[in-house]
Amino acid sequence: MKKSLLAAALLLSAVSASAAPIFTLSSPDFNDNDVMAKKFAGSAKGNASCTGENVSPALSWNNPPEGTKSFALVVTDPVGAKGLGVDHLVAYNIPFQRTSFAQGELTDGKGYTGGKNSPGTLHYHGPCPPVGSGQHHYNFTLIATDLPANGLEQGLTREALFARLKGHALGAAGLVGRFGND
């Protein structure tokens, strides 16, 4: 009898756990693993690889983990800089009440604390892959944390942010956009 009750309880808990909504990140501007429009690419005088308008895409998310107090968002190109990686955005202290960024908001530096990206700015810097390097994958990663939305100082690099988030990350959602200058 005890084994039957235990089995039933385990089955019931597995069913309820699988019914939990999934933390997701999406964009109305591109589907996961699709090519992003040129306007989302970087724009930098003197850099022929920066062929766009540097407009950040719109992003929205749903179903963050229970206990979320803030979010961090990073955008990286793992094969940029000849395989050393490029950080296009390091953003954090995003309040848990927030569920989206409108197109251009991440470029404007609104609604978050800016960390230092690879080009040295505190806001979104769009893709600038060199001609002939093919399609690069731009990983948008949203991390739910248990830290307050004013808990971290401005200017952290991605590595420094991740060190501070260790033990405070509750879950993550991701989205990949592709872009190339070929």
C-alpha positions in Angstrom: 0.0 0.0 0.0 2.8 2.4 0.9 4.6 1.7 -2.3 1.4 2.4 -4.3 0.9 5.7 -2.5 4.5 6.7 -3.1 4.3 5.8 -6.8 1.1 7.7 -7.2 2.6 10.8 -5.4 5.7 10.6 -7.6 3.6 10.3 -10.8 1.4 13.3 -9.7 4.5 15.4 -8.9 6.1 14.6 -12.3 2.8 15.5 -14.1 2.6 18.9 -12.3 6.3 19.6 -12.8 6.0 19.0 -16.6 3.0 21.3 -16.7 5.0 24.3 -15.5 5.3 27.0 -18.2 8.6 27.4 -20.0 10.7 30.5 -19.7 10.9 31.9 -23.2 12.6 34.8 -25.1 11.3 35.9 -28.5 11.4 38.8 -31.0 8.8 40.1 -33.4 11.7 41.1 -35.6 13.2 37.7 -36.3 12.4 34.0 -35.5 14.9 31.9 -33.6 17.9 31.0 -35.8 16.7 33.3 -38.7 18.7 36.0 -40.4 18.3 39.5 -38.8 17.5 42.5 -41.0 20.4 44.8 -41.9 19.1 47.6 -39.7 20.0 45.6 -36.6 23.6 45.4 -37.6 26.1 47.8 -36.1 27.0 51.2 -37.5 30.5 52.6 -36.8 32.3 55.2 -38.8 35.6 53.8 -40.2 34.5 50.1 -39.8 33.4 48.7 -43.2 32.0 45.7 -41.5 29.4 47.8 -39.6 26.8 48.0 -42.4 23.6 48.6 -40.5 21.7 51.2 -38.5 22.5 49.8 -35.0 18.9 49.5 -34.1 18.3 46.9 -31.4 15.6 44.4 -32.1 12.5 44.2 -30.0 12.5 41.4 -27.4 9.8 40.0 -25.1 9.8 37.2 -22.6 7.3 35.0 -20.7 7.1 32.7 -17.7 10.2 33.7 -15.7 11.1 31.3 -12.8 9.4 31.9 -9.5 11.4 34.2 -7.2 12.8 36.3 -10.1 13.7 39.8 -8.9 15.6 41.0 -11.9 17.0 40.0 -15.3 20.3 40.2 -17.1 20.6 40.2 -20.9 23.7 39.5 -22.9 24.2 39.3 -26.7 27.3 37.5 -27.9 28.9 36.4 -31.1 30.9 33.3 -30.1 32.9 33.2 -33.3 33.5 37.0 -33.6 37.0 38.3 -33.1 38.4 35.3 -34.9 36.9 32.9 -32.4 37.6 34.8 -29.2 34.0 36.1 -29.1 32.4 39.5 -29.2 30.0 40.9 -26.6 27.4 43.1 -28.2 25.4 43.9 -25.1 25.8 43.4 -21.4 22.6 44.6 -19.6 21.4 43.9 -16.1 19.4 45.3 -13.2 16.3 44.8 -15.4 13.3 44.9 -13.1 11.3 41.7 -12.8 8.1 43.5 -13.8 9.5 44.2 -17.2 8.5 41.8 -19.9 9.9 43.4 -23.1 12.2 45.9 -24.8 10.8 47.9 -27.8 12.9 48.1 -31.0 15.7 50.6 -30.4 15.5 50.7 -26.5 18.6 48.6 -25.9 20.5 50.9 -28.3 19.3 53.9 -26.3 20.4 52.4 -23.0 16.9 52.6 -21.4 15.5 50.3 -18.8 18.7 48.6 -17.6 22.1 49.2 -16.2 24.8 49.0 -18.9 27.8 46.8 -18.7 30.8 47.1 -20.9 30.6 45.4 -24.3 33.5 44.5 -26.6 33.4 47.8 -28.4 33.6 49.6 -25.0 30.0 51.0 -24.8 27.3 50.5 -22.3 24.5 49.8 -24.7 23.6 47.6 -27.7 26.1 47.4 -30.5 24.9 45.5 -33.5 26.6 42.8 -35.5 29.7 43.8 -37.6 31.0 40.5 -39.0 33.8 40.9 -41.6 33.1 40.2 -45.2 33.9 36.7 -46.1 33.4 35.3 -42.6 29.9 33.9 -43.3 26.8 34.0 -41.2 27.6 34.6 -37.5 25.2 33.5 -34.7 24.2 36.2 -32.3 23.1 34.6 -29.0 20.6 36.6 -27.0 20.5 35.2 -23.5 18.1 36.4 -20.8 19.0 35.3 -17.3 16.4 35.5 -14.4 18.1 36.3 -11.1 17.2 36.6 -7.4 19.1 39.9 -7.1 17.3 43.2 -6.6 17.0 45.4 -9.8 19.5 48.0 -8.4 22.0 45.4 -7.0 24.9 45.7 -9.5 27.0 48.7 -10.4 27.4 50.0 -14.0 30.2 48.9 -16.3 30.6 45.2 -15.5 32.0 43.1 -18.3 30.2 39.9 -19.3 32.8 37.8 -17.3 32.4 40.1 -14.2 28.6 40.0 -14.5 28.6 36.2 -14.7 30.9 36.0 -11.6 28.4 38.2 -9.7 25.4 36.1 -10.9 26.9 32.8 -9.7 24.5 31.4 -7.1 21.9 34.0 -8.1 20.8 32.8 -11.5 17.3 31.1 -11.5 17.0 30.2 -15.1 17.7 31.4 -18.7 16.0 31.8 -22.0 17.7 32.2 -25.3 17.2 33.3 -28.9 19.6 33.2 -31.8 19.8 35.7 -34.7 22.1 35.3 -37.7 23.8 38.0 -39.7 26.6 38.1 -42.3 28.2 40.6 -44.7 28.7 38.2 -47.6 
